[in-house]
Amino acid sequence: MKKITKLMLALALVASTHAIARPLDRVIVVVNDDVIMQSQLDDRVGQILAQYPADQLPPREELETQVLNRLVEETLELEVARRASLNVSDREVMEAIGRIAAGNGQNLDQLQQAIEASGQTIYSFREQIRREMTLNRVQEGAVNARIEVTPQEIANFLASDEGQNYTATNYNVAHILLETPPDSTAEQLNTIAQEAQYVHELASSGESFEQLARSYSDAPDGLEGGNLGWRRVEQLPTLFANYVQNMEVGEITQPFRSGAGYHILTLLEKRGAEDQVIIQTEVRHILLKPNAIRSSEASLEEITELRQQVLDGADFGELAREFSEDYGSARLGGSLGWSNPGSFVPQFEAAMGTLEIDEISEPIQTQFGWHILQVTGRRDQNMSERFLEMQAENFLRSRKFYDELPRWRQELRDDAFIVYKEPYDERM
């Protein structure tokens, strides 16, 4: 549930390894078959002290106690990850680092320079990210398995004021305002109206709305391109809301007047349940799997022959029932039913997307074997209700997660062998 954030980067960058004389390291906690060292505690406390002003932190001894408790929890959670053979690959780590760099407006080279300038190595930074990702993953897996969200809970949430507010449609709107001063003459008002119409024509012809806002808008946000950001309809001025609710994405309004002047709106983006319409595909296939007796080449020859039989008039469904080695669909004449985008492996999905209705594909190979397929129908399917239910389930699951996480951690502690060494044994 937790994400890798800029705070993680900031904590990492202050974890400098400057050559400072340290006393010999020592074990301060035994946690099952693992240990926590004094240096681990000192490093983590040092990161926090460098990140926050002293007046925002508890006294040093109390801070050490809190940090040590968290180190014990992390040690136990990492032990769960090892038992479950949970690993975070190098590729996943590098992708996460790429997102951190992008979030800080840096490329990878600039991020590495910043890390090394702090005194930390890029290797230790990568391992810190790997550790955090591993902890997130083991928490999600273990805690989510303990959480149930019932259909009734979802229905109750969607019917509540909180649920309706959470799932409301949001609009990303930009505007241009040409002010009309209160003492404007009729001639001045006419000039402003003509200018507003001119700006509208520029925007409608493809000129950048953002640049036009910077050049013409008298609104305070004009220099930012006139972007109002994401808002629910009730968060928009009433006059704007009346337009926005009926606009398509990319649409630009004709200039309209308020007491402040002439406005031009554009709807940049919209997100909400009513927009969740997807194209579903009805497809059927015949599958031949290479095996010890029939090679991949022989399977290709046989599936090519079956395709030719269909083209010559043979019934696809009958051939699927007789020859297809996808036994679940074979009895249904090869039918896989109606599917949503992304339901199949990429090779199958790509071939399916290029076919006309009733067209027979060329043989395609996936990890399952050789296929021929036929698209038998396409339709637009409104997923709005399911989308709302998924939003509600995710919200409720997230809320329960943060209630359940400390209980899971306490159970790990209760079942663990933990021994604190002096002076920490007296604090715990």
N, C-alpha and C positions, 0 to 999 in steps of 0.2 A: 504494500500500500504506500509506503514511503517512497519518495522519489529522490534521485540524485539532483541536488540543487546547487545554486551558487554558494550557499553556506558551506557545503562540503568542500568546495574549491577553496573558499576562504580559510577554512580550518586546515586544509592540507598545506596551503601556502605559508601558514605561520608555523608549520611543524619543521622549523629549521634545524639542521643538524650541524650547526656551527661547532667548531672544536672548542668545547667548554669542558673543563676538568670535571669529572663526575666521580663520586665514590664508587667502589665496587658494587655491581648490581647484586640483587638478592631476591629470593622468592618471598612474596608477601601473602599470597593465597594459593592454596592447593584446591583445584576444582576437578574432582574425579581423577583422571589420569593426566590432567594438564595442570599448568601453573601460570600465575600472573606475576610478572616481575615488577620491582620498584620502578624501573625505567619506563615501563608501559604506563603506569599511573602518572609519573612525572610528565611524560610527553603529552598525555591527554589533558592533564590539568594545565600545562603550559599553553596548549592550543586555545583553551577556553579563556585563560587570562589575557592572551594576546587579542582575542576576538572581541571581548566585552569590557566596558569600563568597570572599574572596581566597585563603584556604587550600585551596579546592577547585579553583583554576585554575592553569594553568601560568604561567611567567613571561611578562611582557607581550610580549616579542619572539616567543616561541614561539606564544602565543595569536594574535598578528597573522598569523603564517605559516599557521596552521591555518584561520583565518577567510578569509584571502585565497585559499587553495586552494579553499575552498568557494564563494566568490564567482565564481571562474573556472569551476568546474563548473556553477554555476547559469546563468552567462552562456551557456555552450555548450548547456545543456539548453533554455534559452529560445529559442536560435537554432533548435534542432530543432523546437520547437513552432511557431515562425513559418513555417518551411519547410513544415510539415504543415498550415498554416492552422488550428492548434488554438486555439480561443478558449473562454474561460469567460464565460458571459453574465452580465449584471447580476443577473438573477433567481437564478442559481445562487449568486452571491456573497452576495446578501441572505439566501438560505436558509441558507447556511453561517454567516453572522453571527447569524441567529436561533438556530441550534443552539448557537453559542458563548454567547450570552446565556442561553439556557435552562440550559446546563451550569453556568453561574455563578450561577444563581438570580436572573437579572435579566430585565427586559423590554428592548426595543430602546432606549427612551428612557434607561433607567438605564445601559445599556452605553455609549451615546453620551456621556452626561455623564461617565462614568468615563474614556473616551478623551480627551475634550476637557480634563478636569481634569489629565490627565498632560501636556498641552501638544501632543498630536498632534491632527491634524484627522481628521474622520471619513472624508474623501476618501482621505487617505494610508493609513488603516487598511484601507479597502476594497481599495485597490490592493495592499496587502501580502497580504491574503487571496487576491485574484485571482492574484497571483504564486505563492503557495504551492500553490493549487489547480492552476495550470497546470503547475508542476513535478511535482506528484504524478501528474497525468494523462499527461504525456509519459513519465515514468519507467515507469508501468504499461504504457502502450502499447508502448514500445520494448523494455522488458526482458521482458515477458510473451511477446512474439513470439519470443524466443530460448529460451523454456523449454518443455520437453516433460515431461509426467508420463505414464508408460506404465501400461497396465493391470496389468502385473506388479508395478510399484512400489506401486500402490494395494493390490493383494492382499497383498503382503509387509508393508506398513504395518498393514493391518487385522488381520493375523495376529500382529503383534508385541505385546508388553506395552504399549509406548508407544501404539500405535494403539488397543488395546482400552480403555486408560485415557482417551484423548482423546475417544473416541466413546461413552463410557459414558453411561447415562441420568442426568440430574440432577434433583433434587427440591428445590422451594422449600417449606419446612415451617415452620409456626409451632406453638407449644405453650403450654400453661398447666400450671403445677405448683402443687399444693396440698401443702405439706410436711407430713410426719408426723414430729414429733420422736421420737427414739429411746425416750424414757421415756413415750410416750403410753399412756394407759389405753385399755381396750376402748371405753369410752364416748366418749373423745375421738376415737378412730379412726373410730367410727361417725358422729360429728358431721362430721368432715372428709369422709368418704365421701359423706354426704348433701349437703354443700356442693358437692362435685365434680359430683354428679349434677345439682344445681340449675344450676351454671354450664354444664354440657353442654346442658341444656334451653334455656337462654337463647341459646346459640350456635346450636343447631339451629333455633330459632324465627326466626332472622335477625338477632339482635343482632351487632354488630361484634365479631369475634373479637379484633381488635387492641385494642379498648377494654376488652373483658373481661379480656384479659391484663394490661393496665395496672391494672385494678381488683382482680383476684383473684390473679394469679400471684405465687408466691414465688420464681420463678427470677430470676437476675441480669438476664436480658434482658426481664423483664416490662414494664419502663417503655418499652421499644422495641417493644412489641406482641407480644413473644414470638417474633419472627421469627428463625429459625436461618439464613436465607439459603439460597443454592443450594449443594447438597452431593450428591456421589455417595453411593450407598448405603453404601459402606464407610466413609464419613466420618461417618455417623450412629451414635448409640449403638445397639448390637445390638438392644435392646428396641424402639427406634423403627423400625429398619430392617425388622423383621418385620412391622410394620403398614404402613409407607409403601409397600412394594413392591406391596401388594395394594389400595391405595386409588385411588379416582377423584378427579380434581381437584374441590375444593370439599367433599369428604367430611370428616366430623368423627367421630373415634373416640368410643366410650363411654369413660368414665374407666377407666384401668387402673393397677395399682399396681406400684411398684418399691420398692427400699429407701429412696428419697428421699421418696416420697409418691405422690399420685395425679396422673396425667398425662392431658391431653386434647390430641390432635394434630389439625391440619387440614392438608391438602395444598393449598397455594395455587396451584402451577403444577408442570408436569412437562415436561421436554423430552428427547427421545431418538429414536432411529431407529424404535422400535416405534410411535411416535405419528404417523408420517408416512403417514396414510391420506387420500387425496384422492378427490373425486368427479369421475370422468371422464364426458364427454358424447360420444355418437356423433351426428354431425349431418351433414346434406347440404344443399346450397343450389343456387339458380339465380341467376346474376349477369348483369345487362345493364349495359354500360358506355356512358355518353353519349359521343358522338363528333361529328365535323364534320357528319355526315349526320343523326344522331338526337340531339335535344336531351335534357336531363335530364327535361323534362316528358314527352316522347314515350317515354323509357325507362321512366318511372313508369307510364304508361298500359299499355305492353306487359307489364311485370312483373305488374301488377294483373290483366291478362287471363290470364296464365299461372297465377296463383294461383287464379283462378276455375275454370279448367279442372281443376286438381287437386281442388278442392272438389267439382266435378261428377263426379269419378271417374277422371279421366285419371291415368296412371302418372307419378309425380314423376320417377322415374329416366329414363324415356324422354324427357320434356320437357327434362330437364337435358342429356341427350346431344345433343338436337337444337338447343336454344336457348342454353344457358349459355355465357357468354364467359369463364368460368374454365376454360380448356381442360385444365388438369391434372386437375381433378375431374370435368369434364363426361363424359369417357370412362368414369368410374366411377359414372355416374348421379348426379353431384353430390356424391358422398360425400367428406367431409373426414376420415373415420375417427374414432378415439377421440382426444379432446383433453383436455389438462389445463387447469385454471383459468388465465386470463390468456393463452391461446394466440392469441386473436383481438383485433381492434381493439375499443374499448369499446362502440360501438353494436351490433356484432354479438354481443359477449359478453352485453350486457344483454338483448337480445332472446332469445338462446338460453336464458338463465337463467329466463325467465318462461314458457317453453313446456312443456306436458305432452307426454308421449311421443306421437308421430305427429301432433301439432298442427302446422298450417301457420301461419307468422307472417304478419303484415301486411307489406307492402313496407317495407324499411328502407334508409336511405341511409348509405353510408360513403364514404371517399375513393376507393374502388374503383368505386363505382357503386351500382345498385339491386339488392337481394337479396330473395328469399324463402327461408326456411329451414325445415327440419323436423328436430326432434330424434327420433332413432330408437332411442336407448337411453341409460341412465345406469347407472353402476356405481361401487362403492367399489373403489379400487385401492390396494393396499399398496405404498408407495414406500420402505419401510424400507431395502431393500438399496441402492437407488439413492441414498438420502439418505446412507447411510454412505459410499458411494463418493465422493459429492460432498464430504462433510466431509474425507475423507482426501485427495482431490485438492487441495482448497483449502489444507490444511495443508502438503502437500508443495510446492505451488506457491509458497506464502509463504516457505517455508524456502529454496527455490532462488532466489527473487527476491533475497533479501538476500545470497546468494552471487554472483549474476550482476550485480547493480547496480554494484559497484565495477569489475568488468571492463568493463562498457559505458562507464562514465565514463572509464576509462583509455583506451579506444579513441577516445573523443571528443577527449581531450587529444592523443593521438598524431597525430591527423589535423588538428589545429588549428594555426593560426599564433598563438603566444603570446609576447609580449615584455614582460618585467618592467623597470620603471624603478628608478633608485636610490631608496632603499637596498635595495629588495626583490629586485633582481636577484642580490645576493650571498647571499640566504637560500634561494633556490629551487634 
